[in-house]
Amino acid sequence: MRQHQLAHDSSLERSYSGLHYDLSHWRLSTGVEVDFIAGEMQVAIEAKSARRIDDDDLKGLR
């Protein structure tokens, strides 16, 4: 649910701000993923809804 809301909010922000950048994601066959990539890999976002985040949750950003 958090990922869906973040994607929606990002879409609105891109519209209202006049900034035109792609929003995508990637996932390896090993299961490592990044939820959102903005632009030409300028920003990577990992969306989590857990109260605590550990190193394993961020392995896609490394």
NORMOKA-V854067 format. One line per field, one symbol per residue. phi: phi as a letter, one per 40 degrees, with the letter a starting at -180 (. if undefined). Layout:
phi: ???
This chain:
phi: .ccccccccccccccccgcbbcbbaaaccchcabcabbgcgcbbbbcbbccbbbdccbcccc
